[in-house]
């Protein structure tokens, strides 16, 4: 492991602390009785406090020093005075430990008294301090010049997501996002619990991936010698509980889908699903808009939230538009009664890319997604989806081609999906068989399994039920004005971290030339490098070994190209 100069110095300090008999990682309980926020809220001159946190800044002026301590609730100024800390002849604790062996980022505990400085800042006068944890790597704190301008901020997204621990330590606003995320979950639980609904847990490892159209992650159970799947949804298990006699159940579930990653999709995500007996999708629309309004107020103290350039108001009630009317409004095309081939041709005429594997449902979904979705900024219920798009949904009571389903759209994105649940076991089997047909045709999002146990459960009878699913990550994105899902996940999925490569000076020379222009004819870049034949060959071989450059042969000759 290659250590930086600062890391080497901190390890030397670690050794010096141990020589002084100071354990840099003590196991003892530290009796904290105040936080930075509590001190400021309940400030009383001369009050004795015990606090702990991370040393974030200090200004040493001889035998006195002002510093900042950061704990879970913010920062507080602390004042170190040599004679207060070291009342006797031995000044080691201040002169050696505090001034020379502590670093920014170290965790320390402080016993002290409160006082106001001459400029009125609430401060802790340190009477004694204890090193609680020595930081061996410097925090990526921004630097400040004489004019007060900050630079070298820790704001590179990839580094922040990969090192969320450092991100949280140096960027206080990031922590507020996750505090609001927890407030959202708490508010939703409160809303459900007050109405008597029961929180449950269902399996993550499933023998059949069901409840949604998505590609699953596959694993293998050695003892049983069977394939298992990380759940893509928990719907079918929750319905089993309704069949078993619960009137209302909900779950916050970790779901996994082996699909693409972008700013709004992570392979691991959190969904909430709730199922309530003796209800339909009309009742669920009323329930959903009240739920979302309640959550917005709990998270932000207002129903209004800014997302990008839009101000969204989550106050109920929300507009309701059928999918047929939405497509007709934005394309002029009426999907009613159209065949698969007619829909495919209509999509092609609209410039939408489709293929032969797509059934009616997928084609309608593509048309809506391309031409309609982005137009719905304020919360809007899109209702009455075609049957082919909704294999788990009850047929519409007034139109057998449609289903009793809605999605809640905000800023062109779906944040909730709900049905009057299909409880006819014969109809459900036929829908599953149609999904299987689509899967065999090549639609990799269609369900390629028939869950015989779920069909058996339905045959015991399921009462009329309505279900709702909400993407929790996407909802908190809207409530905190974050366009990227990575900002609202503590640890989003990342590509494997590339190990830092130590290059020779010759390799750096060639790489710099390629960064300016790539590809380049081999003899040309060799001449630009000014390297001897031996050094050139060695440098090029090294770059190829590190997968930084490739040599390609074309009709025009040999070319060296930067390997992205």
N, C-alpha and C positions, 0 to 999 in steps of 0.2 A: 504494500500500500504506500503510494507516494504521498508524503505529507507536505503541506505548504509551510512556509517559514513561520507563520502565525501559529499553526497547529503544533509545530515543534516547540515553540516558545511556551505554549500553554502546557504541554507535557512536562517541560522543565519546571514550570511553576507547580504543577501537580506533585512532582517529586520533592520540591522544596517545602510544600505544605506538610507532606508526610514526615519529613525530617524534623519539622517543628512539633510533631505529635498531633497534628490536626488531621482528622479523617475527612477527606473531601466528599465522601458519600455516606454520612452517618445514617444509622438505621433507626435512631430514636424518634419517637413522636415529637413534633414541634407544636407547642400549644397555641396556635393562632387563635386570636379572639376578635380580630377586626379585619375588614377588607378596606381597600382604598375608597370604595363608594360609601361604606358605613362611616368611615372617618369624616368624609366631607358632609354627609347628611346629618351626623350627630356630633359635630365638632364641639369640643369643649376645651378651652385653654388649660393646659397642665394635666389633662387626662392621660393616664397610662394605657398604652396599647401594645399588643404583640401582633406583628404582621409578617408576612413572608411573600416572596415573589422573585422576579428576575430583575437583576440590575441592568438598566437600559441606557443610562447616561450618567456622567459625573463630571464635575468641575473642581479639580483639586487645587487649593490655594494654601500651600504650606500645611499648617496644622488644622485646617478646616476644609470642608468639602461639601458642596451640594450635589445630590444625586437624585435619580428617579428610579422608583421601584414599580414594576408592573406585575399586577396579580390578575386574577380571573375577571375582575370588574373594572380595570382601568389602571391609571398611574397615579402615584402620590409622590410629592417631593419629600426627601429625607435629608437631614443635616448631620454630617459626621464632624465631630470636634475631638481632636486628639485627647484633650484633658478630661472630657466627659467620658470617653471610652476607656482611657488608661489613666485612672486616678493616681496610681503609684508611680514609682520610678521607671518601671518596665513599660516602654512605649511600643513594644513589638507588634501588638495587635493592630495598631493604627499604621505605624511607620512601615512595617514589613508586610503584614497580611493584607490590610485594606489598600494601601497605596501601591504595592508592588506585585502582590500575588493574586489579587482579585482581577477579574476581567468583565467586560460587558457581556451579558448573557448568563453569568453565574446566578444560581439561586441562593438567596441568603434569607435568614430570619432576623428580625429586628425587634428588640425591646426598647421602647422609648416613651417620650411624652410629647403631647401636641402643643404647638405654638403657632402664632401667626408671624410671618416675616414683616419687615418694614413696608413691603409693597402689598401686604395683605394676603399672601399665599399660605394656605393651610399646609403645615409641614410637621414632620415627625423628627424630634430631637433624639438622635440615637444614643442610648445609654449602653447598649451591648448588641453585638451582632454575631451570628453563627453562620458559617458556610454550610449550606445544605446540599449543594450539588455543583461541581466544577464543570463548566462547559469547555469542551476540548476543541470545538469548531466555532469560529466567530460567526455571529448572526449577520445575515446580509442586510444590514441597516443602511439606509440612504445617507449620503454624505452631504454636509451643508457648508457652503462657502461663506465668506465674510459678509456678503450681502443678504444672507439668509436663503439663498436659492438651493433647492435640493437636487441632487443628481445621483446616478447609480441606484435608482430605486429598484426594489425587488418586484418587478412587474411583468417579467417574461412569463406568459401563460404556462408553457410546458414545465418550466422550473417550479412555478407556484403549485401546479397540480401534483407534480411528482414529489415535491417536498412541502406538502401541506402544513407540516409541523412548523417549518420556518415561516411560511406564509402567514399562519395564524399569529405567530409571535411578533412579526414586524409590520403587519398590515391589519390594524384593529377593525377596519370596516368589514373585513372578510368574516370575522367572528359573528358580526351582527346578522349576516345572512343565515348562519346556521342556528342562531338563537331564534330567528323568525321561523325557520323550518320546524323547530321543535314546538313553537307556539301553534303552528298550523296543525300538527298532529294532535296536540293536546286539545285544541278547539274542536277538532272533528270528533275525537273520542267523547268529549263532554257533550256534544250535540247528540250523538248516538246513545250514550249511556242514559242521558236524561229521558230518552224516549223508550228505555227498557230493552234496547237491543244488546246482544251478547257478543263480546269479542272472543274469537276462537283462533285456533292454529290448525293448518292443514299441511299435508306433506310437501316438501320441496323436491325430494326424489320420488319420481312417479314412474310407474310401469308403462303408462300410456300418456303422451303429452296431449292434453286437451284443453278446451275452454277458450281457444283463440286460434287464429290462423297465423302461424309463425314457425320458423325453423328452429328446432330445439338443439340444445347441447346434449350430446350423448355420452354416457359413461358406462362402466361395467361393474356389476357386483360379483366379486370373486366367489363368495360362499354359495350364492344361489346360481351362479353362472348364467346370469341374464343381463340384457341391456337395461339401463335405467336412464331417465331423462330428467334434467333440471326443469322445473315447472315453467311453462310459458304463461300459465294463468291458474287461478285457484277456483274458478267458477264451478266446475262439476263437483268438487268436493263440498263446497258450501251449499249447493243445491241438495246434496245427499243429506245434509243436516236439516234442511227445511222438510225434506221427506220424513226424516226421523222424528220431527215434532217440535223443532224450534220455530218460533214465529218470526224472529229477526236475528240474523247473524252477520257479523262483519269481521274483516281481517285486513291488516296492513301487511302485505306480502312482498317478499323479494322475488321478483320474476326474472327469467333469463331467456334471452332470445339471441340465437346465433346468426346475427344479421349485421348489416353495415353500421358504422359509427359515424356520427356527425355532431353538429352543434345541438341537436335536439334528441339524439339517441345514444344510449349507453347500453352495452350488452347486459348489464345488471341494473335493474331499476326497481322503484317501489311503487306499487299500486295499492289502492284501497278498493275493496269490493264489499258491497252490502246487499243482502237479500231479505226482503220483507214479504211475508205471506199475506194473502188476501188483498194485494194491491196491484195496480196496473201502471203502465208507463205514464199515463196522465197524472196520477197521484205522484209518481216519482219525479216528474218535471217540477211540480210545486215544491216537493221536498228538496230537490237539488238546488234550486235557486235560493231557497232559504238557508240551506247549508253553506253554499258558497258565500253568500252575504255575511253570514255569521263568522266564517273563517277570515274573510277580508278585514272585518272589524277587529277581530282578535289579534291579527298579525300586525296591522298598520294603524289601527285606531280610526279608520275611515273606510268607506266602501270604494273609494277611488284609488287607483294605482296607475303609475306611469310605466309604460312599456315601450321603449324606444321613443318614437315620435308621437305615440298615441297615449291619450288619457282614457283609461278604461274604468267604467263604473259598474261595480258588481252588485249594485242595489237591485233587489227583485222588484217587479217581475221582469223576465227576459222575453224578447221577441221569439216567435215560433214560426218556422217556415218548413214546408214539406220538401223533401229532396227533389221530387218531380218539379215543383214550382221553382226551386233554386236553379236547377239546370235550364228550365225554360226561360227564366229571367235573364241569365247571363250568356246563354247560347242561342236561344230561340228554338231549341229542339225539344220535342216532347218525347220522353222515353217510354211513355205508356204503351204497353202491348207490343213493343218492338222485339224482334227476334235477336238472337246472338249475332247473326251476320249483319243485320241492319245496324245494330249498335257498333259493331266493329267498323263498318264502313263510315258511320257518322263520326266516330272518333278519329279515323284517318282523315276525313274531310276537314276536321277541326285542327289538324296538325298535331294530333296526339299520337305518340308512339305506342303501338299495341302489337300483340302477336297472336298466333293461333292457339296458344295454350290458355288464353284468357276466356273464361266463361262470361255469362251475362253480368253477374255481380261484379266481377273484377273490371269489366269494361265500363260499367256505370260509375264505379269508384274512381277510375282513371279520369273520366270526363268531369266528375264533380271536383276531384282534387286539382285538376289543371285549370279549370275554367271558373269555379265558384268559390272554393274554400277561402282563398285570400281576400275575398270581399267582405268577410264577416269580422269586423273589428270589435264591436261591442258584443257582450255575451248573447249568443243566439242559439236556440234549439233547432237543429235540423232534424226533421221527423219523417216517419213513414218510409223506411228504406225498402227497396225491392227485396223479395224473398231470397233471391239468389245470393245476396250480400250478407244474409243473417241466418246461418244454419241453426242457431240455438234460440231463435226468437219466435214468438207466437204470431200466427197469421193475423193480419189486420181484420178486425171485426166487420169492416165495410168493403174491403177490397182484397180478394184472395191473392192478388199478385204482390201485395205489399206486406210488411210486417210492422208490429207495434214497437218501434225502436226509435231512439233519438240519440244524437251526439250534441254535446255542448261545444260550440266553436267560440274561440276568443283570439283576436288578432290573427285570423287565418289558420289557427291550430286547434285540434281537438283536445279537450282536457277531460271530457267525461263521456261515457258510453252507457246506455241503459236500454232495457227491454221490458216488455211484458213477456215473462219467460215461457218458453215452449214446454208444456207439461203433458202433451199427447205422445205416449211412447211409440206409437206406430208412425206418426208423422216425423218424430225425431229420428227413428231408424232410417226412414227414407231420405231425410236431409243428410245424415251421416254417409249414406251410400252415395249420394250425389257428390259430396265432398271427396270421397274416395275416388270416384270416377274422374274428377278434376285433377286430383293428385296424380293418378296414373296417366293422365293426359299430358302432364308436365308442369302443372301449376305448383311450384314449390312452397306456396303459402297455404294451399288447401290442406285440410286435415287428412293425413294418410292412414288413420287408425279409426276403428269403430270401438268405442268403449262399451263393451258388452255389460260390464258391471253397472255402469251408469244407466243403461237402458233397463236392466233388471230392477234397479232402484226406482226408476220412473214407473215401472209396471205395478209397484206397490201403491202408487198414487202420490202426486205432489199437488198441494193446493195451488190455486191461482197465486202467482208470485211475481214481484217485480225486482229486478236486480240493477245495480249501478256500479260502474267501475270508474275510478278517477286516477289519472296519472299524477302522483304526488310530486314528483320532480318537476314536471311541467307546470303544475299549479304554482309551486313556490317560485319558479322562474318569473311568472307573471306578477306575483305579489312583491318581488324584490327587484324588478327591472333588470333581469339578467337574461340575455339572449342565448347564452350557452349553458347546456346542462352541466358541463364540467364545473361551473361556478357554484352550483348548489349541491354537489356531491363532495363529501369530504375527500374521498379517494377514488376519482374516476379511473376507468380502465385506460392504461397508457401502453404505447408500444414499448417493447423491451428497451431499457436504457443502454445506449451504446457506451461501451467502455472508452475512457479517455485514451487516445492514442498519442504516444510520444513519438514525434517525427524527427528525423535528422534534419540538419540545415539544408541539405541538398533536396530532400523530399519536400520541405516547406517551400523552397524556391520553385519547384515544378508545380506544386499544388496552387501556389499564388498565381502563376501564369495561367493555369487552367480555369481558375475562378474568374479571371478577366475575360477569357474567351475559350469556349469549348464547343465542338472539338477543334483540335489544331493538327495540321499535318506534322507527322513525327519529326522529320528533319528540321522543320521550321521551329518548333518549340524547343528542340534540343539545342539549336543555335542560340535561341533567346536565353536559355538557361546559363550558357557560358560554362557548362560542366564538361569535364573530360569524358572520354568514352566510358571509362571504368566507373566514374562517379554517376554518370547518366544512367548506365545500365542498372547500377545498384539502387538509385533513387526510384526509377520506374518500377523495378521489381518490388521495392518496398511499398509503393502506393498501390500496386495491384494486389499485394498480399493483404493490405488493410482494407481492400474493397473501396478505395478512394478514386481509382482511375482504371480505365480499361483501354486496350489497344485493339482497334477494329480494322480489318482489311476490307477495302472497297475497290471498285474498278479504278478509282483515282489514286490509290496508294494506301499507306498505313496512316491511321489517325489516332491520336491520343484524346480520350474523352473523359470528362469528369463523371464519376459514377455517383449518381444521386441516390 
